Amino acid sequence: MNTAPLIHIVDDDPSMRVALVRLLEAAGFEVRGYASTGEFLLQPLPDSPGCLLLDLRLPGPSGLELQAALQQRNITLPIVFLSGQANVAASVRAMKAGAVDFLTKPVERDVLLEAIGRALARDAAQRAVRAQADGLDACFATLTQRQREVFERVVAGRLNKQIADDLGIAERTVKREREQVMAKLKANSAAELGRLAELLQRSTAK
């Protein structure tokens, strides 16, 4: 199984695209090249580690427009921009929108590989957060309805006695259910339950 990161290159210059593909393949990456934004968007995007090396000026929608389209689709593939000329306004716009770097052609091999390395590190961090959220969703699904009610009140800062009054149950029952919640969610404190509640909220908001 090929575990090499997948680098997507969107550049309308065939010679530049071929040169970049060869350089990155020689560096050990899997590489796919596209001549336009439309060509890239028409291809299924595999859920594999990687990043996007994106030309600024393209036929049809520009690199900045592709960046915006990916954000609208909630696709978090990190982007390294390439431009044939220094463009301060475009650079600022790209970086504010979350680009990892904005490089000017011709780009030195080491500079390019360093930028790709940062992009892959960001991709790995994003994947780790998503994996944690997925695992948390699975754990939360094991909670009973009563345990969810206790969980919601614990993260809201309610004390055991107050929760017992809210739910019309004994305080010892609250303690027992609270212990079960913490065990199932692998939490050691109410503060950690609060952090997990925030992660769950972000996960369900997607």
Backbone as a printed PyTorch tensor [residue, N CA C, xyz], in Angstrom:
tensor([[[  0.8540,  -1.2040,   0.0000],
         [  0.0000,   0.0000,   0.0000],
         [  0.8850,   1.2470,   0.0000]],

        [[  0.5810,   2.1880,  -0.9070],
         [  1.3700,   3.4070,  -1.0110],
         [  0.9200,   4.3950,   0.0610]],

        [[  1.8260,   4.7310,   0.9780],
         [  1.4880,   5.6440,   2.0640],
         [  2.0840,   7.0340,   1.8500]],

        [[  2.6870,   7.2720,   0.6800],
         [  3.2780,   8.5840,   0.4090],
         [  2.1870,   9.6340,   0.3250]],

        [[  2.4190,  10.8300,   0.8800],
         [  1.4270,  11.9160,   0.7540],
         [  1.1520,  12.2340,  -0.7110]],

        [[ -0.0670,  12.6520,  -0.9800],
         [ -0.4800,  12.9920,  -2.3370],
         [ -0.4580,  14.5040,  -2.5210]],

        [[  0.3660,  14.9580,  -3.4650],
         [  0.4750,  16.3840,  -3.7580],
         [ -0.2910,  16.6740,  -5.0440]],

        [[ -1.2660,  17.5650,  -4.9550],
         [ -2.0300,  17.9890,  -6.1320],
         [ -1.3980,  19.2650,  -6.6770]],

        [[ -1.1690,  19.3070,  -7.9770],
         [ -0.5950,  20.4910,  -8.6160],
         [ -1.5910,  21.0300,  -9.6350]],

        [[ -2.0050,  22.2720,  -9.4440],
         [ -2.8810,  22.9260, -10.4200],
         [ -2.0900,  24.0640, -11.0550]],

        [[ -1.6960,  23.8580, -12.3320],
         [ -0.8810,  24.8510, -13.0510],
         [ -1.1500,  24.6690, -14.5380]],

        [[ -1.4740,  25.7590, -15.2190],
         [ -1.8260,  25.6430, -16.6370],
         [ -0.6110,  25.5860, -17.5550]],

        [[  0.5950,  25.7720, -17.0340],
         [  1.8150,  25.7020, -17.8370],
         [  2.2880,  24.2450, -17.8580]],

        [[  2.1620,  23.5540, -19.0180],
         [  2.5140,  22.1360, -19.0720],
         [  3.9490,  21.8540, -18.6540]],

        [[  4.8880,  22.6980, -19.0990],
         [  6.2930,  22.4560, -18.7680],
         [  6.5380,  22.6250, -17.2720]],

        [[  5.9150,  23.6350, -16.6650],
         [  6.0480,  23.8420, -15.2290],
         [  5.4080,  22.6860, -14.4630]],

        [[  4.2500,  22.2600, -14.9210],
         [  3.5460,  21.1690, -14.2450],
         [  4.3650,  19.8790, -14.2950]],

        [[  4.9140,  19.5760, -15.4480],
         [  5.7300,  18.3560, -15.5920],
         [  6.9780,  18.4450, -14.7240]],

        [[  7.6040,  19.6200, -14.6970],
         [  8.8200,  19.7860, -13.8880],
         [  8.5040,  19.5980, -12.4090]],

        [[  7.3910,  20.1420, -11.9640],
         [  7.0100,  20.0040, -10.5590],
         [  6.6600,  18.5570, -10.2110]],

        [[  5.9570,  17.8960, -11.1210],
         [  5.6150,  16.4890, -10.8980],
         [  6.8890,  15.6580, -10.7540]],

        [[  7.8310,  15.8600, -11.6360],
         [  9.0750,  15.0890, -11.5850],
         [  9.8550,  15.3800, -10.3090]],

        [[  9.9350,  16.6380,  -9.9420],
         [ 10.6710,  17.0200,  -8.7330],
         [ 10.0640,  16.3680,  -7.4970]],

        [[  8.7590,  16.4290,  -7.4010],
         [  8.0970,  15.9180,  -6.2030],
         [  8.0650,  14.3980,  -6.1780]],

        [[  7.9180,  13.7750,  -7.3300],
         [  7.9910,  12.3140,  -7.3670],
         [  9.3840,  11.8370,  -6.9650]],

        [[ 10.4110,  12.5650,  -7.3970],
         [ 11.7850,  12.2160,  -7.0130],
         [ 11.9880,  12.3850,  -5.5140]],

        [[ 11.2000,  13.2800,  -4.8860],
         [ 11.2950,  13.4960,  -3.4420],
         [ 10.4680,  12.4810,  -2.6590]],

        [[  9.7950,  11.5830,  -3.3690],
         [  9.0730,  10.5070,  -2.6910],
         [  7.5860,  10.6950,  -2.5450]],

        [[  7.0360,  11.7150,  -3.1910],
         [  5.5970,  11.9720,  -3.0870],
         [  4.8320,  11.3260,  -4.2330]],

        [[  3.5510,  11.0670,  -3.9820],
         [  2.6270,  10.7500,  -5.0680],
         [  2.1090,  12.0910,  -5.5730]],

        [[  2.0080,  12.2500,  -6.8830],
         [  1.6690,  13.5620,  -7.4420],
         [  0.5950,  13.4230,  -8.5270]],

        [[ -0.3330,  14.3760,  -8.5400],
         [ -1.3210,  14.4690,  -9.6080],
         [ -1.3370,  15.8920, -10.1290]],

        [[ -1.3480,  16.0440, -11.4510],
         [ -1.3360,  17.3650, -12.0610],
         [ -2.6480,  17.7020, -12.7420]],

        [[ -3.0210,  18.9690, -12.7020],
         [ -4.2600,  19.4530, -13.3150],
         [ -3.9510,  20.7670, -14.0210]],

        [[ -4.6130,  21.0020, -15.1670],
         [ -4.3380,  22.2000, -15.9570],
         [ -5.2370,  23.3720, -15.5970]],

        [[ -6.2770,  23.1320, -14.7960],
         [ -7.2120,  24.2150, -14.4740],
         [ -7.9700,  23.9000, -13.1900]],

        [[ -8.6110,  24.9250, -12.6680],
         [ -9.4660,  24.7550, -11.4980],
         [-10.5890,  23.7580, -11.7750]],

        [[-11.2000,  23.8850, -12.9450],
         [-12.2980,  23.0060, -13.3040],
         [-11.8610,  21.5550, -13.3610]],

        [[-10.7000,  21.3030, -13.9450],
         [-10.1980,  19.9300, -14.0330],
         [ -9.9730,  19.3470, -12.6480]],

        [[ -9.4460,  20.1560, -11.7380],
         [ -9.2140,  19.6850, -10.3710],
         [-10.5370,  19.3630,  -9.6720]],

        [[-11.5110,  20.2540,  -9.8060],
         [-12.7820,  20.0760,  -9.1050],
         [-13.5950,  18.9040,  -9.6510]],

        [[-13.3690,  18.5440, -10.9080],
         [-14.1140,  17.4410, -11.5020],
         [-13.5980,  16.0770, -11.0570]],

        [[-12.3850,  16.0330, -10.5340],
         [-11.8030,  14.7700, -10.1010],
         [-12.1840,  14.4860,  -8.6470]],

        [[-12.5060,  13.2260,  -8.3250],
         [-12.7910,  12.8900,  -6.9180],
         [-11.5460,  13.1040,  -6.0650]],

        [[-11.7300,  13.7270,  -4.9190],
         [-10.6010,  14.0350,  -4.0420],
         [-10.4740,  12.9270,  -2.9970]],

        [[ -9.4130,  12.1320,  -3.0690],
         [ -9.2670,  11.0350,  -2.1050],
         [ -9.0160,  11.5540,  -0.6920]],

        [[ -9.4840,  10.8060,   0.2800],
         [ -9.2640,  11.1870,   1.6810],
         [ -7.9200,  10.6250,   2.1190]],

        [[ -6.8610,  11.2590,   1.6580],
         [ -5.5080,  10.8070,   1.9800],
         [ -4.6490,  12.0110,   2.3370]],

        [[ -3.5890,  11.8030,   3.1200],
         [ -2.7050,  12.9140,   3.4790],
         [ -2.1520,  13.6010,   2.2380]],

        [[ -2.0720,  14.9290,   2.2840],
         [ -1.5350,  15.6360,   1.1270],
         [ -1.7390,  17.1270,   1.2360]],

        [[ -1.5030,  17.8090,   0.1190],
         [ -1.7030,  19.2580,   0.0510],
         [ -1.8790,  19.6500,  -1.4000]],

        [[ -2.1270,  20.9390,  -1.6160],
         [ -2.3830,  21.4660,  -2.9550],
         [ -1.3530,  22.5380,  -3.2880]],

        [[ -0.6680,  22.3420,  -4.4120],
         [  0.2720,  23.3300,  -4.9350],
         [ -0.4670,  24.0560,  -6.0460]],

        [[ -0.7660,  25.3300,  -5.8330],
         [ -1.7600,  26.0250,  -6.6580],
         [ -1.2060,  27.2780,  -7.3160]],

        [[ -1.3210,  27.3170,  -8.6460],
         [ -0.9360,  28.5090,  -9.3980],
         [ -1.9540,  29.6100,  -9.1280]],

        [[ -1.4960,  30.8470,  -9.1800],
         [ -2.3960,  31.9660,  -8.9090],
         [ -3.2760,  32.2630, -10.1140]],

        [[ -2.6360,  32.4040, -11.2990],
         [ -3.3810,  32.7370, -12.5090],
         [ -3.6270,  31.4700, -13.3200]],

        [[ -4.8970,  31.2130, -13.5940],
         [ -5.3000,  30.0100, -14.3120],
         [ -6.3790,  30.3630, -15.3320]],

        [[ -6.5360,  29.5530, -16.3820],
         [ -7.6530,  29.7870, -17.2970],
         [ -8.9620,  29.5070, -16.5680]],

        [[ -9.9120,  30.4150, -16.6980],
         [-11.1460,  30.2430, -15.9330],
         [-10.9480,  30.7420, -14.5200]],

        [[-11.5770,  30.0750, -13.5380],
         [-11.4340,  30.5160, -12.1430],
         [ -9.9700,  30.5140, -11.6990]],

        [[ -9.5930,  31.5430, -10.9590],
         [ -8.2050,  31.6950, -10.5150],
         [ -7.9080,  30.7880,  -9.3290]],

        [[ -6.6420,  30.7750,  -8.9240],
         [ -6.2490,  30.0160,  -7.7440],
         [ -6.9550,  30.5070,  -6.4980]],

        [[ -7.1140,  31.8170,  -6.3790],
         [ -7.8280,  32.3710,  -5.2260],
         [ -9.2910,  31.9460,  -5.2220]],

        [[ -9.8890,  31.8590,  -6.3880],
         [-11.2800,  31.4190,  -6.4800],
         [-11.4100,  29.9380,  -6.1310]],

        [[-10.4040,  29.1420,  -6.5160],
         [-10.4130,  27.7310,  -6.1250],
         [-10.2760,  27.6040,  -4.6100]],

        [[ -9.4040,  28.4050,  -4.0240],
         [ -9.2530,  28.3950,  -2.5630],
         [-10.5960,  28.6810,  -1.8900]],

        [[-11.3140,  29.6780,  -2.3990],
         [-12.6150,  30.0300,  -1.8260],
         [-13.6240,  28.8990,  -2.0200]],

        [[-13.5880,  28.2490,  -3.1870],
         [-14.5210,  27.1560,  -3.4640],
         [-14.2850,  25.9830,  -2.5250]],

        [[-13.0300,  25.6840,  -2.2330],
         [-12.7160,  24.5900,  -1.3230],
         [-13.2000,  24.9040,   0.0880]],

        [[-13.0530,  26.1560,   0.4950],
         [-13.5420,  26.5560,   1.8180],
         [-15.0540,  26.4040,   1.9040]],

        [[-15.7490,  26.7790,   0.8390],
         [-17.2110,  26.6520,   0.8240],
         [-17.6360,  25.1950,   0.9250]],

        [[-16.8090,  24.2920,   0.4100],
         [-17.1200,  22.8630,   0.4500],
         [-16.5630,  22.1920,   1.7150]],

        [[-16.0090,  23.0030,   2.6040],
         [-15.4290,  22.5010,   3.8470],
         [-14.3100,  21.4950,   3.5850]],

        [[-13.5410,  21.7530,   2.5220],
         [-12.3760,  20.9250,   2.2010],
         [-11.1530,  21.6410,   2.7500]],

        [[-10.4490,  20.9970,   3.6840],
         [ -9.3690,  21.6660,   4.4150],
         [ -7.9770,  21.3240,   3.8710]],

        [[ -7.8970,  20.8840,   2.6260],
         [ -6.6060,  20.5500,   2.0330],
         [ -5.6930,  21.7800,   2.0650]],

        [[ -4.5560,  21.7020,   2.7630],
         [ -3.6650,  22.8740,   2.8550],
         [ -3.1440,  23.3000,   1.4820]],

        [[ -2.9990,  24.6130,   1.3020],
         [ -2.6200,  25.1580,  -0.0030],
         [ -1.3060,  25.9230,   0.0790]],

        [[ -0.4250,  25.6330,  -0.8820],
         [  0.7800,  26.4350,  -1.1140],
         [  0.5960,  27.0870,  -2.4830]],

        [[  0.5870,  28.4200,  -2.5220],
         [  0.4040,  29.1330,  -3.7850],
         [  1.7270,  29.3190,  -4.5150]],

        [[  1.6480,  29.2970,  -5.8410],
         [  2.7670,  29.6320,  -6.7110],
         [  2.3200,  30.7460,  -7.6540]],

        [[  3.1800,  31.7400,  -7.8310],
         [  2.8310,  32.8320,  -8.7300],
         [  4.0210,  33.1830,  -9.6100]],

        [[  3.7210,  33.5540, -10.8620],
         [  4.7860,  33.9390, -11.7750],
         [  5.3240,  35.3320, -11.5000]],

        [[  4.6850,  36.0590, -10.6210],
         [  5.1590,  37.3990, -10.2760],
         [  4.7880,  37.7160,  -8.8300]],

        [[  5.5580,  38.5840,  -8.2250],
         [  5.2470,  39.0110,  -6.8640],
         [  3.9480,  39.8140,  -6.9040]],

        [[  2.9870,  39.4090,  -6.1030],
         [  1.6870,  40.0710,  -6.0830],
         [  1.2820,  40.2260,  -4.6250]],

        [[  1.5760,  41.3950,  -4.0720],
         [  1.3680,  41.6120,  -2.6420],
         [ -0.0930,  41.4650,  -2.2600]],

        [[ -0.9870,  42.0520,  -3.0250],
         [ -2.4150,  42.0120,  -2.6930],
         [ -2.9310,  40.5700,  -2.7000]],

        [[ -2.5530,  39.8200,  -3.7560],
         [ -3.0000,  38.4280,  -3.8420],
         [ -2.3850,  37.5920,  -2.7330]],

        [[ -1.1170,  37.8660,  -2.4200],
         [ -0.4430,  37.1300,  -1.3540],
         [ -1.1380,  37.3370,  -0.0130]],

        [[ -1.4540,  38.5910,   0.2780],
         [ -2.1330,  38.9060,   1.5390],
         [ -3.4990,  38.2260,   1.6000]],

        [[ -4.2200,  38.2830,   0.5010],
         [ -5.5560,  37.6690,   0.4540],
         [ -5.4710,  36.1540,   0.6570]],

        [[ -4.4940,  35.5320,  -0.0120],
         [ -4.3360,  34.0800,   0.0940],
         [ -3.9720,  33.6630,   1.5080]],

        [[ -3.0400,  34.3920,   2.1310],
         [ -2.6000,  34.0400,   3.4760],
         [ -3.7050,  34.2690,   4.5040]],

        [[ -4.4660,  35.3520,   4.3450],
         [ -5.5770,  35.6100,   5.2560],
         [ -6.6310,  34.5160,   5.1620]],

        [[ -6.7500,  33.9270,   3.9690],
         [ -7.7320,  32.8600,   3.7590],
         [ -7.1920,  31.5010,   4.1820]],

        [[ -5.9610,  31.4840,   4.7090],
         [ -5.4520,  30.2400,   5.2770],
         [ -4.3830,  29.5150,   4.4970]],

        [[ -3.8510,  30.1100,   3.4290],
         [ -2.7810,  29.4460,   2.6820],
         [ -1.5640,  29.2430,   3.5800]],

        [[ -0.8420,  28.1620,   3.3340],
         [  0.3590,  27.8670,   4.1200],
         [  1.4990,  28.7820,   3.7020]],

        [[  1.6160,  29.0400,   2.3960],
         [  2.7090,  29.8830,   1.8980],
         [  2.3310,  30.4270,   0.5350]],

        [[  3.0620,  31.4550,   0.1110],
         [  2.8560,  32.0660,  -1.2000],
         [  4.2420,  32.2350,  -1.8180]],

        [[  4.5560,  31.4060,  -2.8040],
         [  5.8910,  31.3720,  -3.3960],
         [  5.8730,  31.9790,  -4.7950]],

        [[  7.0020,  32.5380,  -5.1750],
         [  7.1390,  33.1440,  -6.4970],
         [  7.9890,  32.2550,  -7.3990]],

        [[  7.5220,  32.0480,  -8.6290],
         [  8.2770,  31.2830,  -9.6160],
         [  9.4210,  32.1360, -10.1690]],

        [[ 10.5400,  31.5250, -10.5300],
         [ 10.8980,  30.1300, -10.2930],
         [ 11.2380,  29.9150,  -8.8200]],

        [[ 10.8230,  28.7850,  -8.2730],
         [ 11.0290,  28.5310,  -6.8570],
         [ 12.1530,  27.5130,  -6.6780]],

        [[ 12.9920,  27.7480,  -5.6810],
         [ 14.0740,  26.8120,  -5.4150],
         [ 13.5210,  25.5230,  -4.8160]],

        [[ 14.1750,  24.4190,  -5.1290],
         [ 13.7090,  23.1030,  -4.6930],
         [ 13.5350,  23.0480,  -3.1720]],

        [[ 14.5540,  23.4900,  -2.4370],
         [ 14.4950,  23.3870,  -0.9790],
         [ 13.3850,  24.2610,  -0.3900]],

        [[ 13.1970,  25.4320,  -0.9610],
         [ 12.1350,  26.3380,  -0.4890],
         [ 10.7720,  25.6890,  -0.7170]],

        [[ 10.6020,  25.0840,  -1.8890],
         [  9.3390,  24.4220,  -2.2080],
         [  9.0810,  23.2500,  -1.2690]],

        [[ 10.0990,  22.4270,  -1.0600],
         [  9.9290,  21.2500,  -0.2080],
         [  9.6620,  21.6440,   1.2460]],

        [[ 10.2740,  22.7280,   1.6970],
         [ 10.0020,  23.2050,   3.0570],
         [  8.5440,  23.6480,   3.1980]],

        [[  8.0550,  24.3510,   2.1870],
         [  6.6700,  24.8130,   2.2220],
         [  5.7100,  23.6270,   2.1940]],

        [[  6.0140,  22.6460,   1.3700],
         [  5.1740,  21.4470,   1.3050],
         [  5.2330,  20.7010,   2.6300]],

        [[  6.4020,  20.6720,   3.2440],
         [  6.5250,  20.0350,   4.5550],
         [  5.6240,  20.6940,   5.5920]],

        [[  5.5530,  22.0230,   5.5710],
         [  4.6640,  22.7410,   6.5060],
         [  3.1950,  22.4360,   6.1980]],

        [[  2.8800,  22.3610,   4.9070],
         [  1.5030,  22.0530,   4.5120],
         [  1.1100,  20.6480,   4.9690]],

        [[  2.0120,  19.6960,   4.8270],
         [  1.7120,  18.3240,   5.2430],
         [  1.5970,  18.2240,   6.7610]],

        [[  2.3910,  19.0240,   7.4800],
         [  2.2860,  19.0400,   8.9400],
         [  0.9210,  19.5880,   9.3620]],

        [[  0.4490,  20.6250,   8.6670],
         [ -0.8760,  21.1660,   8.9760],
         [ -1.9510,  20.1290,   8.6720]],

        [[ -1.7990,  19.4370,   7.5410],
         [ -2.7750,  18.4140,   7.1770],
         [ -2.8270,  17.3190,   8.2330]],

        [[ -1.6670,  16.8920,   8.7220],
         [ -1.6100,  15.8510,   9.7520],
         [ -2.2930,  16.3190,  11.0320]],

        [[ -2.0730,  17.5800,  11.4080],
         [ -2.7000,  18.1230,  12.6200],
         [ -4.2220,  18.1740,  12.4650]],

        [[ -4.6930,  18.5940,  11.2910],
         [ -6.1330,  18.6610,  11.0420],
         [ -6.7610,  17.2740,  11.0890]],

        [[ -6.0510,  16.2900,  10.5350],
         [ -6.5620,  14.9200,  10.5400],
         [ -6.6120,  14.3550,  11.9570]],

        [[ -5.6470,  14.7180,  12.7750],
         [ -5.6360,  14.2430,  14.1600],
         [ -6.8300,  14.7990,  14.9240]],

        [[ -7.1420,  16.0800,  14.6890],
         [ -8.2920,  16.6950,  15.3580],
         [ -9.5790,  16.0240,  14.9110]],

        [[ -9.6990,  15.7600,  13.5900],
         [-10.9110,  15.1000,  13.0910],
         [-11.0460,  13.6870,  13.6460]],

        [[ -9.9300,  12.9690,  13.7510],
         [ -9.9650,  11.6140,  14.2920],
         [-10.4050,  11.6270,  15.7470]],

        [[ -9.9100,  12.6250,  16.5070],
         [-10.3190,  12.7470,  17.8990],
         [-11.8160,  13.0270,  17.9940]],

        [[-12.3110,  13.8960,  17.1250],
         [-13.7360,  14.2260,  17.1410],
         [-14.5740,  13.0100,  16.7770]],

        [[-14.1200,  12.2310,  15.7930],
         [-14.8610,  11.0280,  15.3960],
         [-14.9120,  10.0280,  16.5440]],

        [[-13.7670,   9.8550,  17.2370],
         [-13.7250,   8.9390,  18.3710],
         [-14.6250,   9.4160,  19.4920]],

        [[-14.6620,  10.7270,  19.6990],
         [-15.5070,  11.2990,  20.7460],
         [-16.9790,  11.1020,  20.4110]],

        [[-17.3370,  11.2800,  19.1370],
         [-18.7220,  11.0510,  18.7160],
         [-19.1490,   9.6220,  19.0240]],

        [[-18.2420,   8.6700,  18.7510],
         [-18.5550,   7.2620,  18.9940],
         [-18.7490,   7.0020,  20.4900]],

        [[-17.8980,   7.6070,  21.3160],
         [-18.0250,   7.4370,  22.7670],
         [-19.3210,   8.0700,  23.2780]],

        [[-19.6380,   9.2590,  22.7700],
         [-20.8380,   9.9600,  23.2110],
         [-22.0910,   9.1590,  22.8680]],

        [[-22.0310,   8.4280,  21.7520],
         [-23.1890,   7.6320,  21.3280],
         [-23.5030,   6.5080,  22.3120]],

        [[-22.5290,   6.1460,  23.1420],
         [-22.7600,   5.0630,  24.1160],
         [-23.4540,   5.5620,  25.3840]],

        [[-23.5780,   6.8680,  25.5560],
         [-24.2390,   7.4060,  26.7470],
         [-25.7440,   7.1600,  26.6880]],

        [[-26.3130,   6.8200,  27.8350],
         [-27.7620,   6.7110,  27.9160],
         [-28.3720,   8.1070,  27.9360]],

        [[-29.6810,   8.1870,  27.7810],
         [-30.3580,   9.4770,  27.8090],
         [-30.1310,  10.1750,  29.1520]],

        [[-30.2160,   9.4370,  30.2570],
         [-29.9950,  10.0250,  31.5760],
         [-28.5650,  10.5350,  31.7090]],

        [[-27.6010,   9.7610,  31.1870],
         [-26.2020,  10.1790,  31.2630],
         [-25.9620,  11.4430,  30.4290]],

        [[-26.6540,  11.5810,  29.3230],
         [-26.5260,  12.8030,  28.5220],
         [-27.0950,  14.0070,  29.2730]],

        [[-28.1760,  13.7850,  29.9790],
         [-28.7740,  14.8600,  30.7720],
         [-27.8220,  15.2970,  31.8880]],

        [[-27.1740,  14.3330,  32.5090],
         [-26.1950,  14.6530,  33.5660],
         [-24.9950,  15.3730,  32.9480]],

        [[-24.5200,  14.8620,  31.8230],
         [-23.3770,  15.4630,  31.1250],
         [-23.6460,  16.9390,  30.8160]],

        [[-24.8020,  17.2190,  30.2430],
         [-25.1430,  18.5990,  29.8730],
         [-25.1200,  19.5310,  31.0830]],

        [[-25.5750,  19.0300,  32.2100],
         [-25.6390,  19.8710,  33.4090],
         [-24.2770,  20.0070,  34.0790]],

        [[-23.4710,  18.9690,  34.0120],
         [-22.1160,  19.0600,  34.5640],
         [-21.3150,  20.1250,  33.8230]],

        [[-21.3760,  20.1000,  32.4710],
         [-20.5920,  21.0690,  31.6890],
         [-21.1740,  22.4740,  31.8190]],

        [[-22.4310,  22.5720,  32.2520],
         [-23.0360,  23.8850,  32.4980],
         [-22.6590,  24.4230,  33.8810]],

        [[-21.9240,  23.6060,  34.6660],
         [-21.4500,  24.0570,  35.9680],
         [-22.3780,  23.7360,  37.1210]],

        [[-23.3820,  22.9070,  36.8910],
         [-24.3120,  22.5480,  37.9630],
         [-23.6590,  21.5550,  38.9310]],

        [[-23.9440,  21.6840,  40.2160],
         [-23.4570,  20.7590,  41.2280],
         [-24.3280,  19.5070,  41.2520]],

        [[-23.7950,  18.4340,  41.8560],
         [-24.5420,  17.1810,  41.8960],
         [-25.9330,  17.3530,  42.5070]],

        [[-25.9970,  18.1010,  43.6200],
         [-27.2970,  18.2980,  44.2840],
         [-28.2590,  19.0530,  43.3610]],

        [[-27.7550,  20.0580,  42.6570],
         [-28.5970,  20.8150,  41.7420],
         [-29.0850,  19.9390,  40.5860]],

        [[-28.1800,  19.0770,  40.0870],
         [-28.5590,  18.1690,  38.9990],
         [-29.6360,  17.2020,  39.4760]],

        [[-29.4560,  16.7070,  40.7090],
         [-30.4530,  15.8000,  41.2770],
         [-31.8180,  16.4760,  41.3550]],

        [[-31.8360,  17.7350,  41.7960],
         [-33.0910,  18.4840,  41.8670],
         [-33.6810,  18.7060,  40.4730]],

        [[-32.8070,  19.0390,  39.5020],
         [-33.2650,  19.2760,  38.1270],
         [-33.9630,  18.0460,  37.5560]],

        [[-33.3690,  16.8910,  37.8020],
         [-33.8430,  15.6600,  37.1690],
         [-34.7960,  14.8490,  38.0530]],

        [[-34.9490,  15.2840,  39.3050],
         [-35.8390,  14.5720,  40.2010],
         [-35.3360,  13.1950,  40.5750]],

        [[-34.0250,  13.0860,  40.7610],
         [-33.4270,  11.8030,  41.1340],
         [-32.5430,  12.0070,  42.3540]],

        [[-32.0930,  10.9060,  42.9510],
         [-31.2480,  10.9780,  44.1400],
         [-29.8500,  11.4720,  43.7620]],

        [[-29.2070,  12.1610,  44.7030],
         [-27.8580,  12.6720,  44.4480],
         [-26.8810,  11.5330,  44.1980]],

        [[-27.0710,  10.4030,  44.8860],
         [-26.1640,   9.2720,  44.6740],
         [-26.2970,   8.7190,  43.2430]],

        [[-27.5130,   8.8530,  42.6870],
         [-27.7190,   8.4260,  41.2910],
         [-26.9570,   9.3480,  40.3450]],

        [[-26.9920,  10.6240,  40.6530],
         [-26.2300,  11.5890,  39.8460],
         [-24.7480,  11.2530,  39.8880]],

        [[-24.2410,  10.9600,  41.0830],
         [-22.8220,  10.6250,  41.2170],
         [-22.4760,   9.4000,  40.3890]],

        [[-23.3510,   8.3860,  40.4500],
         [-23.0880,   7.1620,  39.7070],
         [-23.0970,   7.4290,  38.1950]],

        [[-24.0980,   8.1710,  37.7420],
         [-24.1880,   8.4660,  36.3030],
         [-23.0320,   9.3530,  35.8500]],

        [[-22.6380,  10.2660,  36.7070],
         [-21.5090,  11.1470,  36.3840],
         [-20.2310,  10.3340,  36.2310]],

        [[-20.0190,   9.3650,  37.0940],
         [-18.8470,   8.4990,  37.0010],
         [-18.8680,   7.7090,  35.6970]],

        [[-20.0610,   7.2580,  35.2970],
         [-20.1910,   6.5160,  34.0460],
         [-19.8870,   7.4110,  32.8360]],

        [[-20.3650,   8.6420,  32.8960],
         [-20.0960,   9.5990,  31.8180],
         [-18.5850,   9.8180,  31.6690]],

        [[-17.9130,  10.0480,  32.7720],
         [-16.4800,  10.3220,  32.7270],
         [-15.7080,   9.0980,  32.2480]],

        [[-16.1680,   7.9120,  32.6440],
         [-15.4910,   6.6940,  32.1990],
         [-15.6740,   6.4840,  30.6980]],

        [[-16.8960,   6.6610,  30.2170],
         [-17.1700,   6.4440,  28.7950],
         [-16.4780,   7.4700,  27.9090]],

        [[-16.3840,   8.7060,  28.3940],
         [-15.7440,   9.7700,  27.6040],
         [-14.2580,   9.9060,  27.9220]],

        [[-13.7640,   9.0420,  28.8110],
         [-12.3390,   9.0240,  29.1680],
         [-11.8680,  10.3970,  29.6750]],

        [[-12.6850,  10.9820,  30.5580],
         [-12.3790,  12.2930,  31.1400],
         [-12.0430,  12.1340,  32.6150]],

        [[-11.1870,  13.0020,  33.1040],
         [-10.7520,  12.9280,  34.5050],
         [-11.2890,  14.0510,  35.3790]],

        [[-11.9690,  15.0180,  34.7770],
         [-12.4570,  16.1540,  35.5540],
         [-13.6160,  16.8200,  34.8310]],

        [[-14.3290,  17.6710,  35.5600],
         [-15.4280,  18.4280,  34.9570],
         [-14.8930,  19.3870,  33.8930]],

        [[-13.6930,  19.9280,  34.1400],
         [-13.0880,  20.8410,  33.1630],
         [-12.8180,  20.1160,  31.8470]],

        [[-12.3690,  18.8650,  31.9440],
         [-12.1090,  18.1010,  30.7280],
         [-13.4110,  17.7580,  30.0170]],

        [[-14.4600,  17.5000,  30.7900],
         [-15.7680,  17.2800,  30.1760],
         [-16.2120,  18.5220,  29.4030]],

        [[-15.9080,  19.7040,  29.9520],
         [-16.2420,  20.9460,  29.2660],
         [-15.5180,  21.0680,  27.9380]],

        [[-14.2380,  20.6880,  27.9320],
         [-13.4580,  20.7360,  26.6810],
         [-14.0330,  19.7550,  25.6610]],

        [[-14.4170,  18.5820,  26.1170],
         [-14.9990,  17.5890,  25.2140],
         [-16.3410,  18.0620,  24.6730]],

        [[-17.0930,  18.7730,  25.5030],
         [-18.3780,  19.3100,  25.0500],
         [-18.1630,  20.3110,  23.9080]],

        [[-17.1030,  21.1180,  23.9950],
         [-16.7960,  22.0700,  22.9290],
         [-16.4370,  21.3480,  21.6440]],

        [[-15.6400,  20.2590,  21.7670],
         [-15.2810,  19.4740,  20.5890],
         [-16.5190,  18.8570,  19.9460]],

        [[-17.4120,  18.3480,  20.7840],
         [-18.6490,  17.7540,  20.2600],
         [-19.5030,  18.7910,  19.5310]],

        [[-19.5410,  19.9900,  20.0950],
         [-20.3340,  21.0560,  19.4950],
         [-19.7760,  21.4410,  18.1300]],

        [[-18.4290,  21.5450,  18.0340],
         [-17.8080,  21.8740,  16.7470],
         [-18.0310,  20.7640,  15.7420]],

        [[-17.9870,  19.5200,  16.2260],
         [-18.1640,  18.3700,  15.3320],
         [-19.5690,  18.3370,  14.7450]],

        [[-20.5720,  18.5830,  15.5740],
         [-21.9550,  18.5270,  15.1030],
         [-22.3350,  19.7500,  14.2620]],

        [[-21.5310,  20.8180,  14.3910],
         [-21.8210,  22.0430,  13.6380],
         [-21.3520,  21.9560,  12.1980]],

        [[-20.5340,  20.9410,  11.8680],
         [-19.9930,  20.8310,  10.5070],
         [-21.0890,  20.4570,   9.5110]]])
